[in-house]
Amino acid sequence: MTTATDNITAKPLVKSSAESIRRSLAAWWQINARDLPWRFGRTTPWGVLVSEVMSQQTQMSRVVPYWQTWMQVWPDAAALADATTAEVITAWGRLGYPRRALRLQECARVVRDQYDDQLPRTYDELTGLPGIGDYTASAVLSFAFGKRIAVIDTNIRRVLSRVFLGVESLGGAARPAERELAARVLPAHDAQSVTWNQSVMELGAVVCTAKQPLCETCPVSAQCAFLAAGRPGLGERRTRPRQRFAGTDRQVRGMVLDALRKLPQGKSVLDRARIESLWNDHVQLDQCLASLDDDGLIEILPDGGVCLPR
Ligand code: SF4
């Protein structure tokens, strides 16, 4: 099926329109950018990378206290590389998807051992690091190193599709046509491209949200094709399906890790009776324990107790 996003190459963008949107967004960004501690050159490239890994699938406002504590304890890759796995999982707290923490530590060890504790500055080297994909590599190149590169995440895809094409973006992986659109509207100058990436992403996070975009206060409302078209199909094509949480393996896995993190000082093992008190469905519980063990997030002891990896 051919879609509006597939057809964008047939609709040349008017350069002046992209330029005027860029100016509107840059002015809005100057006044409205959230004062997050990893922004505005106040941290190292490593600190930017940590913020990006933590922000995947977790709201930035929730990330701030975790990031601040993390960077105080482990300010660079070498420090994180030397931490124990149990310390890393404990510090990850309730950020969710804790395998990200283990991948981040793997990444830290490669940066320490192969790059003299300095993040590499090329796309290929960054995407070669454990756990670093296209989005994180692009974000680090743009936000930490000031390089001109299109950053493509869910928020940016949604905003670009609405503003320039007048349609909702589709879910799933970014399509070649979406990447082409992002590249075509990216400002030519390095500094402008960084502000563009940040401001489009920020607009998608706080104004042009998936379900209830605040068009009446939007800085590009006068130039937005989606608003001009009457916001067709608003919210119908959710870029990320709502995920049920209650009763899922994710919830059970989180409960087990939470109980391990909260063990009193000097105690490191949850015994079998305590584990079984966490969740009534013991078949599901055991499956979750096995998957946590497979992921390297816990160790299962011979007597059925569990502990964080030592
Ligand atoms: S006018 Fe509305 S739909 Fe268009 S970019 Fe702004 S918030 Fe999004």
Residues whose N, C-alpha, C, O or C-beta is under 5 A from the ligand:
A	BS01	SF4	R162 V163 V207 C208 P213 L214 C215 C218 V220 S221 C224 F226 L227
